[in-house]
Amino acid sequence: MPAFLHRLGRLAFRRRRRMLALWLALVAAAVVCMTAFGGTGKLDNTFSIPGSESQRALDRMKTDFPTFSGTSAQIVFTATDSRKVTDPADSTRIRAALDAAGSSPQVAKVVSPFDAHTISADGTTAVAQVRYEVPQSALEPNALDALKSAVAGANQQGMRVDVGGSAFGNAPSESHGSDIIGIGVALVILTLTFGSLLTAGIPVVTALFGVATAIFGALSLTGTVSISSTAQSLALMIGLAVGIDYALFIVSRHRFHLAHGMEPEESAALAVGTAGSAVVFAGLTVVIAMTGLTVVGIPYLTAMGLAAAGAVLIAVLVATTLLPAILGFASARLTPRPGSRAMRRERAVGGAGENALDATGANVVSGSGENVVSGTGENVVSRTGERVMGSAANAAERWFRLVTRRPLLTLVAVVASVGALAWPAHDMRLALPDNGTAPSSSSQRIAFDTVGEKLGPGFNGPLLVLADTSHSSDPTTAAQRVAATIGALPDVATVGKPVANPATHTALIQVIPHSAPSDPATKTLVNTIRDDRAAILRNTGATVQVTGSTAVSVDVAAKLNSALIPFAAVVIGLSLLLLLLVFRSLVVPLKAAAGFLLSIAATLGAAVGVFQLGHLGKLIGVDTTGPVSSFLPIILLAVLFGLAMDYEVFLVSRMRESYLRTGNPLGAVHSGARHSGRVVTAAALIMTSVFAAFLTSDSTMLKQIAFALAAGVLLDAFVIRMTFVPAALALTRHAAWWLPKWLERRLPDLDIEGDRLDHAHAAALPESAPLPRTGAGDAEGARASATPSTAD
């Protein structure tokens, strides 16, 4: 693969105008397809599990009880100024508002609070129900706004009107320009990393190409495929983050080559062949993990996984084709200026370590013999890999030296701190978000809180029990006995009068729990009714199914919980296999898997602490606590797995190459920090910033995903990869790189970082040429010139 990518990078560099035109055409085609076949107006935010009990009941209700089968809204009338909704003037105003609501688009039926007796005990609040025959995703774009406008006339002095209900629960999320914020922060980090605005702008430009292609392409499918607004936002978030990071890895390698005198064309080709190979590997791991979400069997999650996988795949294609073309347009202008800080930093990296030029390019230092002192007194390395003179170590190397000084103590500190952060995860509650976690100023949140306070929390999530009475001698009596049996169960507040359909011999019973929709007691009630179906059948002759938005949420959470452990086992097993092939070591994969589990546990603990327990939640706009989204753990597993493998490859591959050349385990750890630490740090900060920018979203689910991914990347990069990993490798020393001979002979050599390509390139250099160093390692038997580099 490195050789193929090397040729591809050279071709894109030479044919840069054609490559740019091709990508511009792809973006234009995606825009045209979106306009013709899809668009944001066709996004589908419906939760469903084909084949589940709740979904089967909903499907039957479409024919038996069409007015109950769709979504619903609530109109909450609250009397103020010591008045009551039953006062003649107020009740007249309410009835007029309900008549107007009945004429709103797509409304099938409006149930008056005076008929349904949904009036609070103190008489100050009345709740009307608006029923639609279509799900929330099939509502016209202005349907809910029209409903609000229809009842706005009742919102006068002495009366407050709020509209909410499940129809508002999965409304498309607003990101408030999160992508712009993320791009701005990423550009600042890139400018500080490279010291050049031109160089910093290239990863941003290529990432925008990839994101535009992915998002417009996904939106073009909304006319035929169910894609949620959360899936669109997740694809945007991940596509932007990995697009910038992948380009960063390749551009940093290219700039390093330029700083050491390599021609721009060969530099770009070699960067794509080496760093690009790692980018392809890392990208494919994310794609595999995200497409693995399709096996769970939840369409909402399938769309999220495929949309994110598509965005990552396009980011990889952009990094290996469009990026070298843009590097061709920039040509030698990306070379750091002689004498600049950026040039000194690149030359210092090239001169550090074993068998390489020193920072001035004038002398050779060695890690294989006794203490060799350069003529300038800089970068002197002993046989153990420790510097004995100079202060050329960069910040990453200094940090690695600190954490490897007492590796066992470092590991204990990391495990203890991560364990403390992960502890709240043991009490994690999972559920789909409802209006109780909507922004506090929103109409649906005010309606939710008012209904819960005045009529009871269960009114915000009623259960629907579909009873099949076809085998009963007296269907009407059977339905009444079913209602009485359910009404006697614990946590049942009220049971509505059965609504019968004599033609189909079915009855629909509304059950109001005492507890809120996301309360564990409500889940227990759903399961209790389902567990008692055999007794109900014996006593009444009727079969029952539990459905409604709350039951759907329970079924989604149960489905995801059952899939979480097998999915985690597959992800961890895949990471062990991939890292075994890449690093040809037993300790490195086991250490990486342990670090990955620590990252996941700590991130879930942090999410529980913020969203469920309320710690520091107000800092990111969380004004109320609630359960963690059912989708979060499995999405976090898939995304963080690929990103963790990304940093692991870029950081540890340099350590392995150094160890194979010198046999010095500690020096190899420090060498990895020097060559890859700065780039990995910048990449992690960029990705964290992009994810964190989406915390401004109104969607609770998107906010939780953004927080978890930002916290997960931050923890994995700095606590695990930059602290836990070097300490573990320093503690295990030579054993870290050991592999049984019989296994080594049977494993294929993937050459992810293009070592053979580096070696071939170094062998082809003339004797007087400076040796270009890549993050993947130096050429074996490297030559160093005794004269200053031509790039000085």
HUMOKA-V594736 format. One record per run of one state. SS is the DSSP state (2 for helix, 1 for strand, 0 for the rest). FROM is the first residue (numbers start at 1). LEN is the number of residues. If there is no record, write none. Layout:
BEGIN
((SS FROM LEN) (SS FROM LEN))
END
This chain:
BEGIN
((0 1 1) (2 2 13) (0 15 1) (2 16 22) (0 38 2) (2 40 3) (0 43 10) (2 53 12) (0 65 1) (2 66 4) (0 70 2) (1 72 8) (0 80 8) (2 88 15) (0 103 4) (1 107 5) (0 112 1) (2 113 4) (0 117 2) (1 119 1) (0 120 5) (1 125 8) (0 133 3) (2 136 3) (0 139 4) (2 143 12) (0 155 4) (1 159 6) (0 165 1) (2 166 3) (0 169 9) (2 178 17) (0 195 2) (2 197 23) (0 220 9) (2 229 31) (0 260 4) (2 264 33) (0 297 2) (2 299 36) (0 335 6) (2 341 11) (0 352 4) (1 356 2) (0 358 6) (1 364 2) (0 366 14) (1 380 2) (0 382 5) (1 387 3) (0 390 5) (2 395 11) (0 406 1) (2 407 21) (0 428 2) (1 430 2) (0 432 3) (2 435 3) (0 438 5) (2 443 12) (0 455 2) (2 457 4) (0 461 2) (1 463 6) (0 469 6) (2 475 13) (0 488 4) (1 492 4) (0 496 3) (1 499 3) (0 502 4) (1 506 8) (0 514 6) (2 520 12) (0 532 1) (2 533 8) (0 541 2) (1 543 5) (0 548 1) (2 549 35) (0 584 3) (2 587 26) (0 613 4) (2 617 4) (0 621 7) (1 628 2) (0 630 2) (2 632 31) (0 663 2) (2 665 32) (0 697 3) (2 700 38) (0 738 3) (2 741 6) (0 747 8) (2 755 9) (0 764 10) (1 774 1) (0 775 2) (1 777 1) (0 778 15))
END
